[in-house]
Amino acid sequence: MARLLKIFYCALFFFSVTCVFSEVIFKEEFADGDWEKRWVVSEWKQKEGTAGKWSVSAGNFYGDSKRDKGLKTSEDARFYAITAEFPNGPWSNDGKDLIVQFSVKHEQKIDCGGGYLKL
């Protein structure tokens, strides 16, 4: 038991050190009403009339309705594409790991589709 406790504390220490030396490059919480100034909706599929409209919502299930907001696809069976610039301009991760985290909640019953991230 003491050995497991030592392993746990070592892992916790290394995790803490990693967090201290980490740098957040981009974070979006959609906490204000200005998200449309930071994000650019693609014109892809608009001419065909198959582009969907984006909205911001916490969705149907959440922990905190104000803090858990995100982009929402508001129409079924549509195409969606959106982009945002990194706020501090170009950056480099030469010699460093790049960790990307994003969440997708598929709340509607869909036959096909998915969430994709392109860097």
C-alpha positions, -999 to 999 in steps of 0.1 A, spaced: 0 0 0 28 24 8 44 17 -26 11 26 -44 9 58 -23 44 68 -33 36 61 -70 5 82 -67 23 112 -51 51 110 -77 25 110 -105 7 139 -89 40 158 -86 49 154 -123 14 163 -134 15 195 -113 49 204 -127 36 198 -163 6 221 -156 29 249 -142 50 249 -174 21 247 -198 9 276 -219 -26 280 -231 -25 292 -267 -62 294 -275 -93 292 -252 -129 300 -260 -156 299 -234 -183 319 -253 -190 338 -221 -198 371 -238 -219 380 -268 -190 389 -290 -182 354 -303 -192 364 -338 -165 390 -339 -138 364 -331 -152 335 -353 -157 336 -390 -184 315 -406 -174 298 -438 -193 306 -470 -188 270 -481 -222 254 -491 -241 287 -488 -247 290 -525 -262 256 -526 -284 265 -496 -271 236 -475 -251 256 -450 -264 256 -415 -266 284 -390 -244 285 -358 -257 295 -324 -242 295 -289 -258 273 -262 -251 251 -232 -272 225 -249 -297 202 -233 -275 189 -205 -248 209 -187 -233 215 -153 -236 253 -154 -257 270 -181 -235 301 -182 -200 284 -181 -208 254 -203 -217 273 -235 -203 263 -269 -211 265 -306 -242 247 -316 -253 235 -350 -289 247 -351 -303 228 -381 -302 191 -389 -287 177 -421 -267 208 -429 -230 216 -435 -210 236 -410 -176 252 -411 -162 279 -388 -128 293 -380 -111 315 -355 -76 330 -354 -52 325 -326 -54 356 -305 -17 362 -301 -8 358 -337 15 330 -351 32 307 -326 55 277 -328 57 245 -308 91 235 -320 106 212 -294 74 211 -274 43 188 -275 11 203 -288 -20 191 -269 -54 199 -284 -86 195 -265 -121 200 -277 -155 186 -267 -185 176 -289 -219 168 -276 -241 150 -301 -275 157 -286 -297 150 -316 -304 116 -331 -285 116 -363 -279 88 -388 -245 100 -399 -222 129 -392 -196 139 -367 -174 166 -353 -140 173 -368 -111 196 -359 -86 208 -385 -55 227 -375 
